[in-house]
Amino acid sequence: MNDELTKEPQVAIIRKKVKKNALIEGIEKLGGIEQFVKEGDDIFINTPMLLLLGNPNHSHMELLTELIKILKKNGARKVFIGAFPKTHISTKLIDQILGLSTYFNSLEAEFVFLDNSDIYSKNSFNEEKIKQIKQATYSDVKIKGKSYKVPNLLLETEKYIVLNQINVDPIFMCTLSMRCNELISEFGLKKEMEAECNEANYRDLNIMNDKIISRLIDINLIRIPDLVINDMYEILEHAGPLNYYESSMTNLDALVLGTDSISTDIITLRILGQNIFENKLIVNVRERGLGPKDLSKIKNIGESIDNSIINITGCKDLSDINLLNTQIETGDICLRCKKVAYHCLNYLASQASKDLKYSPVHSLLIGKNPPDPLYNKDLILFGDCAIKTTQNSDFRTIKGKSLFRKKEKEKKNKNILEIEGCPPNFFNFLKQYMKYFGKASCPNLNYFFKVLKAYKYSKYQKNLIKWEEL
């Protein structure tokens, strides 16, 4: 595996107005289509499942369609399209809304359900049967003594392709291709991660963050992509990787294609004007001796980097996100909680403006040992770190007078909402937020959950949680 990551890498920067032409030219520059498909090959295309949100939250469907057609035309037996399912979002629900199975079948390809939701969404949840199906879908793979559950499709197909959309991101600056398997690095490790969180509450969070990054690198060692495509036609900046209120879109009209994720991501970061030695993921990769030791050895066979550079504005810090009637304070925070908090806050800013307007002024504390809030009434503690490290904080008690005594007396502050978890669940945060302030004060969130109910989200979620815990 290390040999594949240390061989001389090739990367092609292709800039063309027509995406199809860029894809064809990029593949040719990397040695031609015969390098990526042979007669009778089964091929797995990993592309993040953000299709419900539309482009540029995900790569262009036009690009994915053209890629499938090229592979089939050149002899691929089967082409599978999918990604590891997002936490608590059923792949079947995405398919039900968008009709992806039908569409990909028309291209003689197959949309895959790595969460087996195509089975248990039709029938009652037979635990023993679903367990057997899950065991047939995944294999245990050990890296550095740690066991990961990995989809057999990732292990058994002849060729593996990553199609990735580039947008700004709060964790590693942008959505690098190495993060396409991020959720596999956490799958089946819930108890271990909970133990890490409890330990990190009283120790250095850097240790926990290093473990998160290390797992992500481990997963990328399991199967090296044969082809990586970073879609940079439209890039979300200011707020991303999803299209939020403060997002803006920059057009580059480019694809960056490569024969390994590390080199392709390094060139992508350089195009974005980023210092790769400040990127935690790239730094950790290099510390483990992976990827090209001499970055000048990355062979660029397309447009020059200097002619392609586009400087973009990254994501705001959590405390700088502008929420009406909300004071945000952050302490030390792990990468998982930071990511979920970032999306929770940006969702409120983008889709719940009325809720923020109607809600009273309140404080939201995130991370380990956050600063004291300005307001002791209506406090939201986000995540286990914030909850556990503020048990003895002054805001936990308030002074008040009883009807019969004029003297002030300290009593427990009951105006505190605790959102448990490391990280907390996105949907649970929104639901508890609405419950705390009331449906009348949260019309946007109330409507959001009515839409989810119409699509029977609750049923899908319950079965998906059962599946995850098997």
Secondary structure, DSSP 8 states (H G I E B T S, - for coil): -HHHHHS--EEEEEE-SSHHHHHHHHHHHTT-GGGT--TT-EEEEE--S-GGG-TTSS--HHHHHHHHHHHHHTT-SEEEEE----TT--HHHHHHHH-HHHHHHHTT-EE--TT-HHHHTTS---HHHHHHHHHHHEEEEEETTEEEEEEHHHHHSSEEEEEEE--EETTTEE--GGGTTGGGGTTT-HHHHHHHHHHHTTS-HHHHHHHHHHHHHHHHHHS--SEEEEE-SEEEESS-SS--TT-EEEE--EEEEESSHHHHHHHHHHHTT--GGG-HHHHHHHHTT-S-SSGGGSEE-SS-STTT---------GGGS--TTEEEEE-B--HHHHHHHHHHHHHHHHH-HHHHHHS--EEEEESBS----S-SSSEEEESHHHHHTTTT-GGGEEEE--SS--S-EEEE---EEEE-SSS--HHHHHHHHHHHH-GGG-HHHHHHHHHHHHTTHHHHHHHHHHHHH-
